[in-house]
Amino acid sequence: MAEAPSIFWNCFVPLFVAVDAIGVLPIYLNLTEGIQPLRQNSIVIQSVITALLVAVLFLLGGQKTLALLGITVADFMIAGGLVLLIIAVSDLLTGTKAQRKLDVATIGAVPIGVPLITGPAVLTTCVLLMNHYGFMPTLIATVLNICIAGIIFWFSRPISRFLGSSGMRTLSKIASLLLTSIGVMMVRKGISAFIPAG
């Protein structure tokens, strides 16, 4: 029981880094520019609901899908770690994330909910954490992180004014650097999983 807080934080921190709400915030501001505040609130709600549904469904069925495809957790750990590494290095070097203008009616679901909040980094991290720490700690950490992203987007204008463009870029770079380290760790653990089996 004493290990429960440690398990929770071991799940929470990697997911917090993977969601990277501060890094996504400039994209959210760009996509919602010129939209009325009330409409922006509904976009945030739509994005959080979509992100939660996709993440929870993936948590429930992700490992079964891997098993059907004959993919081991070690395989997924290496592949997932490489994906996180590529995403993080791309963010570090370019400072940009893919974005595009979409219809206001669906912008909360796509691209804000998926893939900006719940994207490849989050889905990969979810499966790997669930394998190490179990379903409930991973689920709670996932739900909390997605809700935190929603809160950040809800208060996006004052946060943007407070941090400024340089502050948001700095935080995004730090998050990308941490994500790079997590990607390397996943690849290392995946490779070591093959060693005992020869």
C-alpha positions as CSV (number, residue, x, y, z in Angstrom):
1,M,0.0,0.0,0.0
2,A,2.9,2.3,0.7
3,E,4.0,2.0,-2.9
4,A,0.7,3.2,-4.3
5,P,1.8,6.9,-4.5
6,S,5.1,5.9,-6.1
7,I,3.2,3.8,-8.7
8,F,0.8,6.6,-9.4
9,W,3.6,9.2,-10.0
10,N,5.5,6.7,-12.2
11,C,2.4,6.6,-14.4
12,F,1.5,10.3,-14.1
13,V,4.8,11.9,-15.0
14,P,5.5,10.0,-18.3
15,L,1.9,10.7,-19.4
16,F,2.1,14.3,-18.4
17,V,5.2,14.6,-20.6
18,A,3.6,12.7,-23.5
19,V,0.4,14.8,-23.5
20,D,2.6,18.0,-23.5
21,A,-0.4,20.3,-23.1
22,I,1.9,23.4,-22.9
23,G,3.6,22.4,-26.1
24,V,0.2,21.9,-27.8
25,L,-1.2,25.1,-26.4
26,P,0.2,27.4,-29.2
27,I,-1.4,25.1,-31.8
28,Y,-4.7,25.2,-29.9
29,L,-4.6,29.0,-29.9
30,N,-3.8,29.1,-33.6
31,L,-6.6,26.7,-34.5
32,T,-9.2,28.5,-32.4
33,E,-8.2,32.1,-33.3
34,G,-11.2,34.2,-34.0
35,I,-13.7,31.8,-32.5
36,Q,-16.1,33.1,-29.9
37,P,-15.2,32.3,-26.3
38,L,-18.4,30.3,-25.7
39,R,-17.7,28.2,-28.8
40,Q,-14.1,27.7,-27.7
41,N,-15.4,26.3,-24.4
42,S,-17.5,23.7,-26.2
43,I,-14.4,22.9,-28.4
44,V,-12.4,22.2,-25.2
45,I,-15.1,19.9,-23.9
46,Q,-15.4,18.1,-27.2
47,S,-11.6,17.6,-27.3
48,V,-11.4,16.2,-23.8
49,I,-14.2,13.8,-24.3
50,T,-12.7,12.5,-27.6
51,A,-9.2,12.2,-26.1
52,L,-10.6,10.3,-23.1
53,L,-12.7,7.9,-25.2
54,V,-9.8,7.0,-27.5
55,A,-7.3,6.6,-24.7
56,V,-9.6,4.4,-22.5
57,L,-10.6,2.2,-25.5
58,F,-7.0,1.8,-26.4
59,L,-6.2,0.9,-22.7
60,L,-9.0,-1.7,-22.7
61,G,-8.2,-3.3,-26.1
62,G,-4.6,-2.3,-26.9
63,Q,-2.9,-5.4,-25.4
64,K,-5.4,-7.8,-26.9
65,T,-4.9,-6.2,-30.3
66,L,-1.1,-6.7,-29.9
67,A,-1.6,-10.3,-28.9
68,L,-3.8,-11.0,-32.0
69,L,-1.1,-9.5,-34.2
70,G,1.6,-11.7,-32.5
71,I,3.4,-8.6,-31.1
72,T,5.1,-9.0,-27.8
73,V,5.3,-6.2,-25.2
74,A,9.0,-6.1,-25.8
75,D,8.4,-5.5,-29.5
76,F,5.9,-2.8,-28.7
77,M,8.3,-1.3,-26.2
78,I,11.1,-0.9,-28.7
79,A,8.8,0.3,-31.5
80,G,7.0,2.7,-29.2
81,G,10.2,4.0,-27.7
82,L,11.5,4.7,-31.3
83,V,8.2,6.5,-32.1
84,L,8.5,8.7,-28.9
85,L,12.1,9.4,-29.8
86,I,11.3,10.5,-33.3
87,I,8.4,12.7,-32.1
88,A,10.5,14.3,-29.4
89,V,13.6,14.9,-31.5
90,S,11.4,16.4,-34.2
91,D,9.9,18.8,-31.7
92,L,13.3,19.6,-30.3
93,L,14.8,20.4,-33.7
94,T,11.9,22.1,-35.4
95,G,9.8,23.4,-32.6
96,T,6.7,22.7,-34.6
97,K,3.9,20.2,-34.6
98,A,1.7,19.2,-37.5
99,Q,-1.4,21.4,-37.7
100,R,-4.1,22.5,-40.1
101,K,-7.3,24.5,-40.2
102,L,-10.5,22.4,-39.9
103,D,-14.2,22.9,-39.6
104,V,-15.2,24.5,-36.3
105,A,-17.9,21.8,-35.6
106,T,-15.3,19.0,-35.6
107,I,-12.1,20.8,-34.6
108,G,-12.4,19.7,-30.9
109,A,-12.5,16.0,-31.9
110,V,-9.9,16.2,-34.7
111,P,-7.2,17.4,-34.5
112,I,-7.3,18.7,-31.0
113,G,-8.7,15.7,-29.2
114,V,-6.9,13.2,-31.5
115,P,-4.0,13.4,-32.3
116,L,-2.9,16.6,-30.4
117,I,-4.0,15.5,-26.9
118,T,-4.2,11.7,-27.4
119,G,-1.7,10.9,-30.0
120,P,0.9,8.2,-30.7
121,A,3.1,9.2,-27.7
122,V,0.2,9.0,-25.3
123,L,-1.2,5.7,-26.7
124,T,2.3,4.1,-26.7
125,T,3.0,5.3,-23.1
126,C,-0.4,4.0,-21.9
127,V,0.2,0.5,-23.1
128,L,3.7,0.3,-21.7
129,L,2.7,1.8,-18.3
130,M,-0.3,-0.6,-18.0
131,N,2.0,-3.5,-18.6
132,H,4.4,-2.4,-15.8
133,Y,2.0,-0.9,-13.3
134,G,-1.5,-2.2,-14.0
135,F,-4.7,-0.9,-15.5
136,M,-6.1,1.3,-12.7
137,P,-3.0,3.5,-12.0
138,T,-2.5,4.0,-15.7
139,L,-6.2,4.8,-16.2
140,I,-6.3,7.3,-13.4
141,A,-3.1,9.0,-14.6
142,T,-4.4,9.1,-18.2
143,V,-7.7,10.6,-17.2
144,L,-6.1,13.2,-14.9
145,N,-3.6,14.3,-17.6
146,I,-6.2,14.6,-20.3
147,C,-8.4,16.7,-17.9
148,I,-5.3,18.9,-17.0
149,A,-4.8,19.5,-20.8
150,G,-8.5,20.5,-21.0
151,I,-8.1,22.9,-18.0
152,I,-5.0,24.4,-19.7
153,F,-6.9,24.9,-22.9
154,W,-9.9,26.4,-21.1
155,F,-7.6,29.1,-19.6
156,S,-5.5,29.3,-22.7
157,R,-5.6,33.0,-23.2
158,P,-4.5,34.1,-19.7
159,I,-1.8,31.3,-19.6
160,S,-0.5,32.5,-23.0
161,R,-0.3,36.1,-21.8
162,F,1.4,35.1,-18.6
163,L,4.1,32.8,-20.2
164,G,4.6,34.6,-23.4
165,S,5.7,33.0,-26.6
166,S,9.3,32.4,-25.3
167,G,8.0,30.8,-22.1
168,M,5.8,28.4,-23.9
169,R,8.6,27.5,-26.3
170,T,11.0,26.8,-23.4
171,L,8.5,24.6,-21.6
172,S,7.7,22.7,-24.8
173,K,11.5,22.1,-25.4
174,I,11.9,20.8,-21.8
175,A,8.9,18.4,-22.3
176,S,10.4,17.2,-25.6
177,L,13.7,16.5,-23.9
178,L,12.1,14.5,-21.2
179,L,10.1,12.6,-23.8
180,T,13.3,11.8,-25.6
181,S,14.8,10.3,-22.4
182,I,11.6,8.2,-21.9
183,G,11.8,7.0,-25.5
184,V,15.4,5.8,-25.0
185,M,14.5,4.1,-21.7
186,M,11.7,2.2,-23.4
187,V,14.0,1.0,-26.2
188,R,16.6,-0.1,-23.6
189,K,13.9,-2.0,-21.5
190,G,12.5,-3.6,-24.7
191,I,16.0,-4.8,-25.8
192,S,16.8,-6.1,-22.3
193,A,13.5,-8.1,-22.3
194,F,14.8,-10.2,-25.1
195,I,18.2,-11.0,-23.4
196,P,16.9,-13.5,-20.7
197,A,15.0,-15.4,-23.4
198,G,18.1,-15.5,-25.6
